[in-house]
Amino acid sequence: MTVAVVGPPPFITCFELVGAEGFEAESGEEAASLLRRLVEEGDYRLIVLPERFAEETLPVREAVMRRGDISPIFALIPDLTLETGMRMEELKRAVSLAVGTKLEL
């Protein structure tokens, strides 16, 4: 499995140590642009991103889902900034839309 990691240098270094290919992005806009290119190239099965880039990369990730593609898989994980909860909010919105009512968790 080919793995790409997009994010700031301290974030990607950890994954590069175990064989992933790192791509530096300091902002959400950079991450979204880079993610778009990686998806178009189609060389990676798993793309790891810091959770703080969840909002900016959502359009790219949604486009992959709309096409019905099963890869790449996107893994959003907290990084050293400890900004969390964005992925959970994204999931709550999706489930709320599916069931037709706003979830309060």
Sequence and secondary structure as in RCSB ss.txt:
>XXXX:A:sequence
MTVAVVGPPPFITCFELVGAEGFEAESGEEAASLLRRLVEEGDYRLIVLPERFAEETLPVREAVMRRGDISPIFA
LIPDLTLETGMRMEELKRAVSLAVGTKLEL
>XXXX:A:secstr
  EEEEE HHHHHHHHTTT EEEE SSHHHHHHHHHHHHHHT  SEEEEEGGGHHHHHHHHHHHHHHT   SEEE
EE  TT   SHHHHHHHHHHHHHHTS    
